[in-house]
């Protein structure tokens, strides 16, 4: 299993971000072909002092690398990417990870 991890920096308007993320963006992501599950985590702190560098973590799980690549090439993924650029430009870092 592999996952695509999206790390979101804190938006300037968290309430508006949360509303759009929940009501518009996630429905687009959930349409991706081959997507097995999605986990969302609101970052509430970190060890030590200071503010965490991230606000939200999203993890999208797929059976394998090829399934994830196929999903990322899909029209559904393109729609989600276009939406992301409209409502959260510059806020997200994307990573891939092999689940062990």
Secondary structure, DSSP 8 states (H G I E B T S, - for coil): -EEEEEEE---SSHHHHHHHIIIIIHHHHTTSTT--EEEEEE----SSSS--S-SEEEEEEESSHHHHHHHHTSHHHHHHHHHHHHH-TT-EEEEEEE--
